[in-house]
């Protein structure tokens, strides 16, 4: 079935969110807050490990590191573009619309939950590579693995951030569905170098999501999303960053 991997991923997010929402209501506010902090710390380490995996190379007995200039330039230029367009504002308005339409007008954490969960499960190479494999060969193994990971992530997040996390399934289905549908067009662009850059910058943004979870909204992650597109484009420059 075409797009089956994305449908499984979306269903896993919804199921994880519903279970997290149910069990979260059984926990006192103090425990929910602690759970949210733990989720944030875990997200920070996921982001750090993913970024370092792309930056550090072992050559014989030596270790070399690179990619710092790529991260700095992509984030700086991405922030200029994102802040100018105010992508975060558009996401917040969409989250606010979902909040009203879902009958969650009194849920003060709805938009935060939607944004935080969406950025966590959408940003990353697995979403792109898995959707490409699904579209080109019907192989859903990567997206099935991602579905399991997303199920656990959203289960934990929904326990502290509430119903909004469930609706992160929408951007996941839209993004991965679009890549699957356009797989033959997108595939030539997603070279090994492009995917490596995407993973590096994407994991830095995941780190920022974790920072927001632990310390409160500090970084407008949505306004940094153009950095991912710039990172992919940088792979085609005649020189390396």
C-alpha positions as CSV (number, residue, x, y, z in Angstrom):
1,X,0.0,0.0,0.0
2,X,1.4,3.4,-1.1
3,X,2.2,5.6,2.0
4,X,1.7,2.8,4.5
5,X,4.8,3.7,6.5
6,X,3.5,7.3,7.0
7,X,0.0,6.0,8.0
8,X,1.6,3.6,10.6
9,X,3.7,6.5,11.9
10,X,0.7,8.8,12.2
11,X,-1.4,6.1,14.0
12,X,1.5,5.4,16.4
13,X,1.6,9.1,17.4
14,X,-2.1,9.2,17.9
15,X,-2.1,6.0,20.0
16,X,0.9,7.1,22.0
17,X,-0.7,10.5,22.6
18,X,-4.0,9.0,23.8
19,X,-2.3,6.6,26.2
20,X,-0.1,9.4,27.5
21,X,-3.1,11.6,28.0
22,X,-5.0,8.9,29.9
23,X,-2.2,8.0,32.2
24,X,-1.1,11.6,32.6
25,X,-4.5,12.5,34.1
26,X,-3.8,9.9,36.8
27,X,-0.6,11.7,37.8
28,X,-0.3,14.7,40.2
29,X,0.9,18.1,38.7
30,X,4.2,17.7,40.4
31,X,4.9,14.4,38.8
32,X,3.7,15.7,35.4
33,X,6.1,18.6,35.7
34,X,9.0,16.2,36.5
35,X,8.0,14.0,33.6
36,X,8.2,17.0,31.3
37,X,11.7,17.9,32.5
38,X,12.9,14.3,32.0
39,X,11.4,14.4,28.5
40,X,13.3,17.6,27.8
41,X,16.6,16.3,29.1
42,X,16.2,13.2,27.0
43,X,15.4,15.3,23.9
44,X,18.6,17.4,24.6
45,X,20.8,14.3,24.7
46,X,19.1,12.9,21.6
47,X,19.9,16.2,19.8
48,X,23.5,16.3,21.0
49,X,24.2,12.7,20.2
50,X,22.7,13.0,16.7
51,X,24.7,16.2,16.0
52,X,28.0,14.8,17.2
53,X,27.5,11.7,15.2
54,X,27.6,13.9,12.1
55,X,30.4,16.2,13.3
56,X,32.9,13.7,14.6
57,X,34.9,11.3,12.4
58,X,37.3,8.7,13.6
59,X,40.3,8.3,11.2
60,X,42.7,5.6,12.4
61,X,43.7,6.5,15.9
62,X,42.7,10.1,15.5
63,X,39.4,12.0,15.8
64,X,38.5,14.9,13.7
65,X,35.5,17.2,14.0
66,X,33.8,19.4,11.5
67,X,30.5,21.0,10.5
68,X,30.7,23.9,13.0
69,X,30.7,26.5,10.2
70,X,27.8,24.8,8.5
71,X,25.8,24.9,11.7
72,X,26.6,28.6,12.4
73,X,25.8,29.8,8.9
74,X,22.7,27.7,8.4
75,X,21.2,28.7,11.8
76,X,22.1,32.4,11.3
77,X,20.7,32.7,7.8
78,X,17.8,30.4,8.7
79,X,16.9,32.7,11.6
80,X,17.0,35.8,9.4
81,X,14.6,34.1,7.0
82,X,12.4,32.5,9.6
83,X,12.1,35.6,11.8
84,X,11.3,37.7,8.8
85,X,8.5,35.4,7.7
86,X,7.6,34.6,11.3
87,X,7.1,30.9,10.8
88,X,6.6,30.4,14.5
89,X,3.6,32.7,14.4
90,X,2.0,30.7,11.6
91,X,2.5,27.5,13.6
92,X,1.0,29.1,16.7
93,X,-2.0,30.3,14.8
94,X,-2.6,26.8,13.3
95,X,-2.2,25.3,16.8
96,X,-4.7,27.9,18.1
97,X,-7.1,26.9,15.4
98,X,-6.7,23.2,16.2
99,X,-7.2,24.1,19.9
100,X,-10.6,25.6,19.2
101,X,-11.7,23.0,16.6
102,X,-10.8,20.2,19.0
103,X,-12.8,21.6,21.8
104,X,-9.7,22.4,23.9
105,X,-10.2,26.1,24.3
106,X,-9.4,25.9,28.1
107,X,-6.3,23.8,27.6
108,X,-3.5,26.2,28.3
109,X,-0.8,23.7,27.2
110,X,-2.4,22.7,23.9
111,X,-0.4,24.9,21.6
112,X,2.9,24.3,23.5
113,X,2.3,20.6,23.3
114,X,1.4,20.7,19.6
115,X,4.5,22.7,18.7
116,X,7.0,20.8,20.9
117,X,5.8,17.4,19.8
118,X,5.6,18.4,16.1
119,X,9.2,19.7,16.0
120,X,10.5,16.6,17.9
121,X,8.9,14.0,15.6
122,X,9.2,15.9,12.3
123,X,12.8,17.2,12.3
124,X,15.3,14.5,11.4
125,X,16.7,12.4,8.7
126,X,14.6,9.3,9.5
127,X,11.5,11.1,8.4
128,X,13.0,12.0,5.0
129,X,14.9,8.8,4.3
130,X,12.0,6.6,5.5
131,X,9.5,8.4,3.3
132,X,11.8,8.2,0.3
133,X,12.3,4.4,0.8
134,X,8.5,4.0,1.1
135,X,7.9,6.0,-2.1
136,X,10.7,4.4,-4.2
137,X,10.5,0.8,-3.2
138,X,7.7,0.4,-0.8
139,X,10.1,-0.4,2.1
140,X,8.5,0.8,5.3
141,X,11.1,-0.6,7.7
142,X,12.6,2.8,8.6
143,X,9.3,4.5,9.1
144,X,8.1,1.5,11.2
145,X,11.1,2.0,13.4
146,X,10.5,5.7,13.6
147,X,6.8,5.0,14.5
148,X,7.9,3.0,17.5
149,X,10.3,5.7,18.6
150,X,7.6,8.4,18.1
151,X,5.1,6.3,20.0
152,X,7.3,6.4,23.1
153,X,8.2,10.1,22.7
154,X,4.6,11.2,22.3
155,X,3.5,8.9,25.1
156,X,5.8,10.6,27.5
157,X,5.2,14.1,26.2
158,X,1.4,13.8,26.3
159,X,1.6,12.8,29.9
160,X,2.9,16.3,30.8
161,X,1.9,18.5,27.8
162,X,-1.5,17.1,27.1
163,X,-3.8,16.7,24.1
164,X,-1.9,19.0,21.8
165,X,0.8,16.4,21.3
166,X,-1.6,14.0,19.6
167,X,-2.1,16.5,16.8
168,X,1.6,16.4,15.9
169,X,0.5,13.5,13.7
170,X,-0.9,16.1,11.2
171,X,2.5,17.6,10.2
172,X,4.1,14.2,10.3
173,X,1.6,12.8,7.8
174,X,1.7,15.9,5.6
175,X,5.5,16.1,5.5
176,X,6.3,12.4,5.1
177,X,3.3,11.9,2.8
178,X,4.6,14.7,0.5
179,X,8.1,13.2,0.4
180,X,6.7,9.8,-0.4
181,X,4.5,11.2,-3.1
182,X,7.3,13.1,-4.6
183,X,10.0,10.5,-3.9
184,X,11.3,10.3,-7.5
185,X,11.7,14.0,-7.6
186,X,13.2,14.4,-4.2
187,X,15.6,11.4,-4.3
188,X,18.3,13.0,-6.5
189,X,18.5,15.9,-4.1
190,X,18.9,13.8,-1.0
191,X,22.5,12.7,-1.5
192,X,24.5,11.2,1.3
193,X,26.1,14.7,1.9
194,X,22.7,16.4,1.9
195,X,21.2,13.8,4.4
196,X,24.3,14.2,6.6
197,X,23.8,18.0,6.7
198,X,20.1,17.7,7.3
199,X,20.7,15.3,10.2
200,X,23.4,17.6,11.7
201,X,21.3,20.8,11.6
202,X,18.1,18.9,12.4
203,X,19.5,17.5,15.5
204,X,20.7,20.9,16.7
205,X,17.1,22.0,16.4
206,X,16.0,19.0,18.3
207,X,18.4,20.1,21.0
208,X,16.7,23.5,21.0
209,X,13.3,21.7,21.5
210,X,14.8,20.0,24.6
211,X,16.0,23.3,25.9
212,X,12.5,24.7,25.6
213,X,11.1,21.7,27.5
214,X,13.4,22.1,30.4
215,X,13.7,25.9,30.7
216,X,10.5,27.1,29.1
217,X,10.2,28.8,25.7
218,X,13.6,30.2,25.0
219,X,14.2,29.4,21.3
220,X,11.7,30.0,18.5
221,X,12.5,26.7,16.9
222,X,10.0,27.1,14.0
223,X,11.8,30.3,12.9
224,X,14.9,28.2,12.5
225,X,13.4,25.7,10.2
226,X,14.8,27.3,7.0
227,X,18.2,26.3,8.3
228,X,17.4,22.7,7.4
229,X,16.7,23.7,3.7
230,X,19.9,25.7,3.7
231,X,21.8,22.7,5.1
232,X,20.6,20.5,2.3
233,X,21.5,23.2,-0.3
234,X,25.0,23.6,1.2
235,X,25.7,20.0,0.2
236,X,25.8,21.1,-3.4
237,X,28.3,23.9,-3.0
238,X,31.7,23.4,-4.7
239,X,33.4,23.7,-1.3
240,X,32.6,22.2,2.0
241,X,31.6,24.1,5.1
